[in-house]
Amino acid sequence: MEPSCQDWMSALPEELWDIPLTNLAIPGSHDAMSYCLDINSPLVPSESDAFRLLDGLFYCFTRPAIFKWATTQDKSMEEQLSMGIRFFDLRVAHKPKDSSSDLYFTHVIYTHLTVLETLSSVATWLESHPKEIVILACSHFEGIDDRLHEAFIFSLKKLFGSKLCPRKDSVPTLRSLWASGYQVILSYECQTAARHCELWPAIPYWWANKRTAQGVISYLDWNKEMGRPESFFVSGLNLTADRYFITKNPKQSLRTLTFSNWDCLRKWLEEQTPGSNPESLNIIAGDFVGPLPLCSLVIKLNQKLVQKKAVR
């Protein structure tokens, strides 16, 4: 792994240290923990009764299909961090009928790894990379009541401690974060977050819900025309296939679909620009960020900010 990817934030030109993080191009991982899904776990409660019945009757057929279409990543959190990923889409849940307070990640089914053991590895990685900033977006929270929320938040505060950047009215810069020793911006998509100054609000995610590159690009371009949000936001390059397409294409998978559309997505990505303009992008997330060069392409977009400053 190139050092420039592992520590790309600290390697940015000094001209970019004082601009808000919302004006930087930041690579992100969609459904970051789906690399360790447990094919034998129960379905998440939000799945329909009809799908549950189908899964119960034809388990040996449905589970392989679920696994290959729900898996969006193939690298661990530490590997994704070292590749340059700085935004993580984390879908957190509590398993039904589980008497423990353990939380897992989900995408149709649950992961092998628990949330806290995974985030502990993130905290360890940050110790070795003191100038890298990560944005953790926790969402969904299926099966989690107020008691579990408070216990989870307490654990997060204990785990990251002084690395947690408190919620602010203005978006921090790299220089201000480094000066304070902050390395973690923790977004928490729940009303509970308002009670804790360490938690940031939900980060908008532009999700096209399309299975072709052209569909994703049209959706993202439409959002750009409407203007960017004021704070952090995510442009998702991830594709989605409905159950009709999955049934009609048994040899396909999310991986093959993503790779076959990548060239078109890549060309669009290379044309984008970070910054403060209404059409500028901020966090750009995708699937299979290990084998595909999403990180290097997104990081490279920040050179356009340096060039703009040089012109001025």
Phi, psi and omega in degrees: 000130181292135177305329181295335177276319180295323183233046187291331180292315179290342180270356179295149177302148184300336179299339183260000183287341186249012175261150181301147179301335179291347179262357177269157172270120187236122179286139182230161182244117178282133183045060192302332186262008184289357177290344182237039177294144179263108185297340182262004181284163175292162173288153176290149185302334184287349178293149185291157178298323180297319180291325177297318179297316179298318180295324179290323183279325186234046184308317184293343177260319185289321186295315176300324179292316178302314185298315185279344177259342178268342180281115182250347181225158177228016179234149179291169179300317180298318179294319179296320176300314182291338176280346178118355179296132179233356173237131181235122175275108187241114181258112192255143181204163173248131182293139177296143178065018177267117184285344179277170177263012180296138177247150181230168173267156183223154163199087187076311174238181185259162179272163172291314186280145175278164181295313186291323179291329177290312182291336174297323178292329176294315179299321178295317180298319181296329178301325181272353181225071191293349180249012177262138183248133177242147176246115181255118182252100180269131185209181178072294173057043178294133177076012184252117178268181185299323180297315179292325176302310183295321178294320180294315180297319177301317180295321179295318178297319180293320184292311185267337174051234184289353177284341182287124177275119181295154179300134183232159175288326178251150181283132182289163175252170177300315183297318181291324178293316179298319182296329182264353181077016179277138178227351186233123169255116189251105177272135185226108187276069181199150180298336178303331184301329184299337182277354186233119183291344180281348185257134177266156180291172179302143179261122180302138180236114178282101183249118186283330185058045180234154181255006177235153178300320181298321179294318179296314182296317179299318180295314181293321178295323178296317178296321178299320179296331180282344179101146184280153172296164184286327183249210179299146171204157185243133171257115184268122175270007184282141180266159179223134176246137178277171185293333177295314179296318180298317180294322183280347183230069186297338181272352180275167174209170177298327179296311181295323179295317180296314183293322182289340180258359190296318184303318180292317178296321181297315181299318179295317182300317182296340180272352185280162182224132172280179179128195185258357181293155182303329182267003181285153178255164181236268178273132178237114186248154179204180177262156178050055183288352177281298182287335179264144186278041181301313185303306184297324180291318180291315179301320182297333180300334181293341176298332179294329177292321179294317180297323179295319179295323181294322180296320180295000000 
